[in-house]
Amino acid sequence: MNRRSFIKKAAMSLIGGSLIFQQNSCRRRKERPRLTFLHISDTHLQEGIPAYALVREKVDAFIDAVNSEQDFPLPDFVLHTGDMIHGEKLERLLPECLFAKQTLDRLACPWHPVVGNHEVIQREGHPQYQAAYEQVFGADRVNYAFERSGLVFILLNSSSGLASPTVNIDRIERPDKADIIDHLNRHGGDWLPAAIEKRNSWLQEVLRDTASAQKIVACHIPLISIREEEVLRQSFGFFSYKMLGDELVALLEAQQNIKAVLSGHLHLSGAVQQNRITHVVTSGFASYPCHFSRWAVYADSIEVDFYQLAPHLVTPETNIHGARRHGKDFTDDLHPTAEEYVAGNSDENHRQILLN
């Protein structure tokens, strides 16, 4: 991002040796938030030659800046919404999970992992493929929940991309049915329906037990489309630009107190409100625009702001939604420039979520 576009957008901040806060309503509030946390995603950490440029340098710079507290106080915790590692081969899952945990454990605050598709190579619930994640991060960190400052956080394993244990492909109107069938043939199996049913039953139980509490959900693959759907389908290039099927989002929208859903996976940043729920996706560090988000919880609202890595760590060549990969850039009605398409517009870069 050049200086002119940075000033024109006035919507990003920078992280490196120092962070530069944008001057927005969150910054001007006089009271201290009762809770703050950071949302990161898609670090794709691995030893050796990385799949994405400068990923280790990006994560190290982020950790050093957070720990130094030079621009905001140490957050209460960090949420990582999956694809901590690059994976891709079964034998790489354990060493890369160990490397990711060793790296992220340098944070001076607690951090909470979410299963991404790269942690299990798209095989949600498969005992062999999920074993490395469970060994390193804990079997109790697959689908789990915790409470902080009156908010319940629900962390879901959505790594298969399937919202329901039974998906009727004939009812799917997307033009990528062949890709979906191929994915199910390669990554599905007898274990998968049972794993998804277990996840959804667990979620229903947690929602019943916390009916009166305000809640935030975190998962890897977004539940809804964060951009105009047909455009996002083309720019992302995989059927999992949102969860396949509507069961999960229907479960959440039937509740009164779900405030937000945090996700990653898309390697772009954006926010959409649907039926009272704000869905926020951060690009993470592997790909451009190299974002994380900061969440400040007050008595009456949550203030959400996106931040970008320092210029020397921003890697435009890693943009998976642009001309380098597709031969063209993408836009939609709410994102009239290619930059806004991947980095979000001004309304997305700062969001206020009202609390009860």
PLY file of the C-alpha trace (Angstrom):
ply
format ascii 1.0
element vertex 356
property float x
property float y
property float z
element edge 355
property int vertex1
property int vertex2
end_header
0.00 0.00 0.00
1.57 3.32 -1.02
1.41 6.49 1.06
-1.29 8.10 -1.08
-3.66 5.15 -0.79
-2.95 4.90 2.93
-3.92 8.52 3.52
-6.91 8.27 1.20
-8.35 5.22 2.91
-7.52 6.45 6.43
-8.65 3.05 7.55
-5.55 1.04 8.32
-2.91 1.15 11.03
0.62 -0.20 10.99
2.50 -2.65 13.14
6.23 -3.15 13.30
8.62 -1.74 15.84
5.70 0.53 16.66
1.99 0.66 15.96
0.26 3.80 14.68
-3.31 4.05 15.85
-5.96 5.49 13.59
-7.98 8.22 15.23
-11.46 6.75 15.54
-14.26 6.52 18.08
-12.61 3.58 19.78
-9.46 5.63 20.37
-11.40 8.66 21.70
-13.32 6.77 24.38
-12.22 7.90 27.81
-13.18 4.81 29.77
-10.97 1.77 29.77
-12.38 -1.32 28.07
-13.35 -4.14 30.37
-11.72 -6.62 27.99
-9.45 -6.51 24.96
-8.34 -9.28 22.66
-6.63 -9.63 19.29
-7.87 -11.76 16.40
-5.22 -13.27 14.15
-5.49 -16.01 11.54
-3.76 -17.90 8.74
-0.15 -17.68 9.81
0.77 -20.86 7.85
3.87 -21.34 9.99
6.38 -24.00 9.00
10.06 -24.63 9.46
12.28 -24.43 6.42
11.24 -22.58 3.27
7.80 -21.06 3.94
4.88 -21.36 1.57
4.17 -17.64 2.01
6.78 -14.88 2.06
8.14 -13.67 5.41
5.60 -15.55 7.52
8.01 -16.15 10.40
9.21 -12.55 10.33
5.60 -11.33 10.35
4.59 -13.46 13.31
7.75 -12.59 15.25
7.20 -8.87 14.66
3.58 -9.15 15.78
4.54 -10.99 18.97
7.33 -8.53 19.79
5.04 -5.54 19.26
2.26 -7.01 21.38
4.60 -7.98 24.21
6.27 -4.56 24.25
2.92 -2.79 24.95
4.30 0.30 23.27
1.06 1.16 21.47
-1.70 -0.50 23.47
-1.77 -2.45 26.73
-1.23 -6.17 26.63
-4.51 -7.75 25.54
-6.31 -10.20 27.76
-5.77 -12.88 25.13
-5.25 -13.60 21.42
-7.63 -15.69 19.30
-6.07 -17.54 16.37
-8.81 -18.71 13.99
-6.90 -21.51 12.32
-4.34 -22.40 9.68
-1.64 -21.83 12.23
0.46 -24.18 10.10
0.74 -24.94 6.40
0.60 -28.72 6.75
-0.53 -30.36 3.48
1.15 -33.69 4.31
0.26 -35.96 7.20
3.86 -36.36 8.33
4.27 -32.57 8.58
1.31 -31.95 10.88
2.99 -32.84 14.19
6.31 -31.00 13.72
4.56 -27.93 12.33
1.98 -27.87 15.14
4.85 -28.10 17.64
6.66 -25.27 15.85
3.54 -23.08 15.79
2.87 -23.62 19.49
6.49 -22.91 20.38
6.34 -19.70 18.36
2.97 -18.43 19.62
3.73 -19.37 23.23
6.14 -16.41 23.17
3.09 -14.17 23.57
3.02 -12.60 27.03
-0.75 -13.15 27.19
-2.83 -16.32 26.81
-3.82 -17.38 23.31
-6.53 -19.73 22.08
-6.32 -21.90 18.94
-9.04 -22.86 16.47
-8.74 -25.84 14.12
-8.20 -24.77 10.51
-8.32 -26.93 7.41
-4.51 -26.93 7.20
-4.18 -28.37 10.72
-6.09 -31.49 9.63
-5.80 -31.37 5.82
-9.56 -30.88 5.46
-10.31 -34.04 7.44
-12.35 -32.74 10.35
-12.71 -35.35 13.07
-10.49 -37.97 11.42
-8.57 -39.65 14.28
-5.31 -39.91 12.34
-5.34 -36.42 10.84
-6.60 -34.65 13.96
-4.16 -36.46 16.27
-1.30 -33.95 15.87
-3.51 -30.97 16.73
-4.94 -32.76 19.78
-1.51 -33.91 20.94
-0.01 -30.41 20.76
-2.92 -28.13 21.68
-5.14 -30.55 23.60
-8.11 -32.75 22.81
-10.17 -30.25 24.81
-9.26 -27.49 22.33
-11.19 -28.81 19.31
-14.70 -27.58 20.13
-14.63 -25.62 23.39
-15.91 -22.53 25.17
-14.78 -20.14 27.89
-16.12 -17.01 29.61
-14.38 -13.68 30.06
-15.83 -10.48 31.50
-19.40 -11.59 30.96
-18.89 -12.76 27.37
-18.96 -16.42 26.37
-16.52 -17.39 23.61
-17.41 -20.47 21.56
-14.61 -21.95 19.44
-15.70 -24.34 16.71
-13.91 -26.81 14.46
-15.30 -25.97 11.01
-12.33 -27.36 9.12
-14.31 -29.63 6.78
-16.26 -26.70 5.36
-19.51 -28.62 5.94
-22.18 -27.10 8.18
-24.34 -30.24 8.21
-23.53 -33.95 8.49
-25.73 -34.55 5.43
-25.31 -32.28 2.42
-27.60 -32.79 -0.55
-25.41 -31.73 -3.45
-28.39 -31.62 -5.79
-29.84 -28.77 -3.74
-26.66 -26.70 -3.91
-27.10 -23.95 -6.49
-23.46 -23.03 -6.70
-21.77 -23.63 -10.06
-18.87 -25.47 -8.42
-20.65 -28.78 -7.72
-17.85 -30.74 -9.37
-15.31 -29.23 -6.96
-17.54 -30.05 -3.99
-17.99 -33.67 -5.09
-14.25 -34.02 -5.72
-13.51 -32.58 -2.28
-15.90 -34.98 -0.56
-14.45 -37.92 -2.48
-10.90 -37.02 -1.47
-11.39 -35.72 2.08
-14.66 -37.27 3.23
-15.31 -40.69 4.70
-17.43 -42.72 7.07
-16.15 -40.78 10.10
-17.13 -37.33 8.78
-20.94 -37.27 9.31
-20.48 -38.45 12.89
-17.81 -35.78 13.55
-20.01 -32.98 12.19
-23.05 -34.26 14.09
-20.96 -34.33 17.28
-19.82 -30.74 16.67
-23.33 -29.45 15.99
-24.83 -31.31 18.98
-22.11 -29.88 21.20
-22.87 -26.39 19.90
-26.60 -26.79 20.57
-25.86 -27.87 24.12
-23.57 -24.90 24.76
-26.14 -22.50 23.33
-28.81 -23.93 25.63
-26.55 -23.72 28.68
-25.56 -20.10 27.95
-28.89 -18.83 26.64
-28.84 -15.63 28.66
-25.18 -14.79 28.04
-23.85 -12.62 25.22
-21.62 -14.70 22.99
-18.87 -14.51 20.38
-18.20 -17.48 18.10
-14.84 -18.20 16.46
-14.27 -20.70 13.65
-11.96 -20.98 10.66
-14.24 -21.01 7.61
-16.80 -18.18 7.49
-20.45 -19.13 7.89
-21.67 -16.60 5.30
-20.24 -14.88 2.23
-18.14 -11.86 3.18
-18.18 -10.43 -0.34
-20.74 -10.51 -3.13
-21.13 -14.26 -3.39
-20.49 -14.96 -7.05
-17.48 -12.63 -7.08
-15.98 -14.21 -3.97
-16.50 -17.70 -5.38
-14.35 -16.71 -8.35
-11.67 -14.77 -6.49
-11.18 -17.40 -3.76
-11.30 -20.30 -6.18
-12.49 -22.97 -3.72
-16.01 -23.99 -2.72
-15.22 -23.17 0.93
-15.56 -19.39 0.56
-18.32 -20.04 3.12
-19.58 -23.12 4.94
-21.46 -25.54 2.75
-25.01 -25.68 4.10
-26.84 -23.38 6.51
-27.20 -25.45 9.66
-24.56 -23.65 11.71
-25.65 -20.14 10.84
-29.30 -21.15 11.42
-28.42 -22.41 14.90
-26.76 -19.11 15.73
-29.39 -16.87 14.17
-32.07 -18.60 16.23
-30.36 -17.16 19.33
-30.80 -13.65 20.67
-27.36 -13.10 22.16
-24.83 -14.02 19.45
-22.93 -10.80 18.84
-20.19 -11.80 16.40
-18.60 -14.64 14.46
-14.83 -14.42 13.89
-13.23 -16.33 11.02
-10.23 -16.45 8.68
-9.53 -18.77 5.74
-10.27 -16.27 2.94
-6.97 -14.35 3.13
-8.88 -11.07 2.95
-10.44 -8.79 5.58
-14.05 -7.75 5.92
-17.17 -7.52 8.05
-20.83 -8.18 7.28
-23.88 -7.96 9.52
-26.64 -10.50 8.92
-29.67 -10.99 11.17
-28.16 -9.14 14.15
-24.83 -11.03 13.97
-21.64 -9.32 12.81
-19.36 -11.66 10.87
-15.71 -10.51 10.89
-12.94 -12.10 8.81
-9.29 -11.11 9.11
-6.76 -11.92 6.42
-4.08 -13.02 8.83
-0.38 -12.69 8.11
0.42 -15.18 5.34
-1.29 -13.23 2.56
-1.86 -9.62 1.65
-3.25 -7.41 3.18
-1.55 -8.91 6.28
-4.09 -7.87 8.92
-5.10 -8.60 12.46
-7.97 -7.02 14.40
-8.22 -5.56 17.89
-11.43 -5.96 19.90
-12.16 -3.62 22.80
-15.19 -4.56 24.90
-17.00 -1.79 26.78
-20.18 -1.91 28.85
-22.37 -0.87 25.91
-20.48 -2.01 22.82
-17.52 -3.74 21.23
-15.17 -1.66 19.06
-13.36 -3.60 16.32
-10.44 -2.22 14.32
-8.19 -3.76 11.67
-4.42 -3.23 11.70
-1.84 -3.93 9.03
1.75 -5.06 9.40
4.58 -2.58 8.91
5.34 -1.73 5.26
8.50 -3.84 5.07
6.45 -6.89 6.10
3.47 -6.29 3.82
3.68 -8.64 0.82
1.39 -7.58 -2.06
2.68 -10.49 -4.12
0.85 -12.88 -1.75
-2.58 -11.47 -2.65
-4.58 -14.55 -3.69
-7.55 -12.48 -4.90
-5.76 -10.40 -7.50
-4.11 -10.28 -10.89
-1.03 -12.28 -9.88
-3.16 -15.37 -9.43
-6.17 -14.76 -11.68
-4.90 -12.39 -14.35
-7.35 -9.77 -13.12
-8.40 -7.98 -9.96
-11.82 -8.26 -8.32
-14.35 -5.71 -7.08
-18.01 -5.72 -6.07
-20.68 -3.12 -5.36
-19.44 -2.33 -1.85
-15.76 -2.62 -2.77
-15.23 -0.61 -5.97
-11.42 -0.91 -5.90
-9.22 -3.99 -5.79
-7.62 -2.66 -2.60
-10.95 -2.35 -0.83
-11.92 -5.81 -2.04
-9.08 -7.47 -0.13
-8.58 -4.98 2.72
-12.15 -3.89 3.40
-13.83 -0.52 3.10
-13.90 2.15 5.80
-17.10 0.77 7.31
-15.46 -2.64 7.72
-12.13 -1.36 9.04
-13.86 0.04 12.13
-17.02 -1.63 13.45
-19.12 -0.99 16.51
-21.12 -3.94 17.83
-23.80 -2.96 20.34
-24.22 -5.01 23.49
-27.44 -5.60 25.39
0 1
1 2
2 3
3 4
4 5
5 6
6 7
7 8
8 9
9 10
10 11
11 12
12 13
13 14
14 15
15 16
16 17
17 18
18 19
19 20
20 21
21 22
22 23
23 24
24 25
25 26
26 27
27 28
28 29
29 30
30 31
31 32
32 33
33 34
34 35
35 36
36 37
37 38
38 39
39 40
40 41
41 42
42 43
43 44
44 45
45 46
46 47
47 48
48 49
49 50
50 51
51 52
52 53
53 54
54 55
55 56
56 57
57 58
58 59
59 60
60 61
61 62
62 63
63 64
64 65
65 66
66 67
67 68
68 69
69 70
70 71
71 72
72 73
73 74
74 75
75 76
76 77
77 78
78 79
79 80
80 81
81 82
82 83
83 84
84 85
85 86
86 87
87 88
88 89
89 90
90 91
91 92
92 93
93 94
94 95
95 96
96 97
97 98
98 99
99 100
100 101
101 102
102 103
103 104
104 105
105 106
106 107
107 108
108 109
109 110
110 111
111 112
112 113
113 114
114 115
115 116
116 117
117 118
118 119
119 120
120 121
121 122
122 123
123 124
124 125
125 126
126 127
127 128
128 129
129 130
130 131
131 132
132 133
133 134
134 135
135 136
136 137
137 138
138 139
139 140
140 141
141 142
142 143
143 144
144 145
145 146
146 147
147 148
148 149
149 150
150 151
151 152
152 153
153 154
154 155
155 156
156 157
157 158
158 159
159 160
160 161
161 162
162 163
163 164
164 165
165 166
166 167
167 168
168 169
169 170
170 171
171 172
172 173
173 174
174 175
175 176
176 177
177 178
178 179
179 180
180 181
181 182
182 183
183 184
184 185
185 186
186 187
187 188
188 189
189 190
190 191
191 192
192 193
193 194
194 195
195 196
196 197
197 198
198 199
199 200
200 201
201 202
202 203
203 204
204 205
205 206
206 207
207 208
208 209
209 210
210 211
211 212
212 213
213 214
214 215
215 216
216 217
217 218
218 219
219 220
220 221
221 222
222 223
223 224
224 225
225 226
226 227
227 228
228 229
229 230
230 231
231 232
232 233
233 234
234 235
235 236
236 237
237 238
238 239
239 240
240 241
241 242
242 243
243 244
244 245
245 246
246 247
247 248
248 249
249 250
250 251
251 252
252 253
253 254
254 255
255 256
256 257
257 258
258 259
259 260
260 261
261 262
262 263
263 264
264 265
265 266
266 267
267 268
268 269
269 270
270 271
271 272
272 273
273 274
274 275
275 276
276 277
277 278
278 279
279 280
280 281
281 282
282 283
283 284
284 285
285 286
286 287
287 288
288 289
289 290
290 291
291 292
292 293
293 294
294 295
295 296
296 297
297 298
298 299
299 300
300 301
301 302
302 303
303 304
304 305
305 306
306 307
307 308
308 309
309 310
310 311
311 312
312 313
313 314
314 315
315 316
316 317
317 318
318 319
319 320
320 321
321 322
322 323
323 324
324 325
325 326
326 327
327 328
328 329
329 330
330 331
331 332
332 333
333 334
334 335
335 336
336 337
337 338
338 339
339 340
340 341
341 342
342 343
343 344
344 345
345 346
346 347
347 348
348 349
349 350
350 351
351 352
352 353
353 354
354 355
